[in-house]
C-alpha cells in the first residue's frame, strides 16, 4: 500500500539538502518505490513530504545511497519521521485525482 511520509529535520539547510542530492543523485537515478518528493525550508529546518510504495522502500534507500550521502555531508541530529497510509491524491496540474489506486 502506498504510504505518505512526513519528515522534519531541525537545523538541516537547503545547502545540505542540495549537497546530499548531488551525492545520492536521486534526480538522475530514481530510488525504487518513490512516487513523489516535496521539500521546503524555514527557520526550523527542512520539511519533506514523500509518497512511497511502502516505508520499506524508503528504508532500503536510506540504508544505502541516501544514508551514505547524509553521513558524507554531515547533517547533524536526527529527523522526526512519521508515516501514514496514503488515502488519495489530488494533483490537477499532474493530471492525478482520486483514490490511491490512481498512483
N, C-alpha and C positions, 0 to 999 in steps of 0.2 A: 504494500500500500504506500502511495506517495506520502511524504512527510514534509512538514514545514519546520524549518529550523530558525530560531531567533538566537543570535549571538551578540552579546555586548562585551566589548573588551576595553575596560577603562585604561586610558592613557595611550592606547595604540593610535598611531598617527597615519595620515594619508601617505606620507613619505615611506613609512614602514610597510604599509599595505602595497604600495607600488613596487617596493624592493622585493617583497615576497612574491608578488605576481610575476616579476621579471625572472625570478629564480624558478618558481614552480611552473610557469608558462601555461596556466590554465586557459589563457586566451588563445593559445596555439595547440595545446594538447588537452582537449576537454576531458575532465575526470569522468570515469564511468559512473553513471547514475545521477549526475546533476541535470536538473531541468531548468532552473532559473537562479540567478545570483544577483542580489541587490546589496549595495553598500552605501553608507553615509557616515559622515563625521560631524561631531560637535565638540563642545568644550569638555564633554565627559569621555570622549574617545571614539572608538569605531563601533558601528552598529550594522549587523549583517542580517539579511533575511534571505534564506535559500529554500528552494524546493528540490528535494532529492527523492529518488525512487524509494530509498529507505535510509534510516540512520546508519545501518551497516555499510552502505556505500560510502557515506561521508567518513566513517571511522577508518575504512581501508585506505582512503586517500590521505587522511590525516596521519596515519601510521606510516605513510611512505613519502610521497612528494611534498605535501603541504607541511607536515611536521618538520621535515628536514630544512625546508626553506625558512620557517619561523625561527628555528634554532639558529640558523646562519645569520639572520637579520638581528636576532637578539631582542625580540619583543618580550618585555618583562610582564610578570604576572600571569594570570590565567583568565580566560574568558568565562562569562556566565552563558551557558548554552541551555536552551530549552527546546524540546521537540513536541509537536502536536500533529495528529493525523490531518492531512490536507482534506478539506471538505468541498472545496470548489475553487474556480478560477474565473475572474472577470478581467480580461485584458483586451479591450476593444481595439486598441492600436495594433495588437498582435494577432487579432482575429480569433481570440480564445474567450469563450464564455460558457459556463455551465458546470456540470459535475466533474469530479476528479477524473473520471474516465476519459475526458477530453484531452488530458495531458499526454 
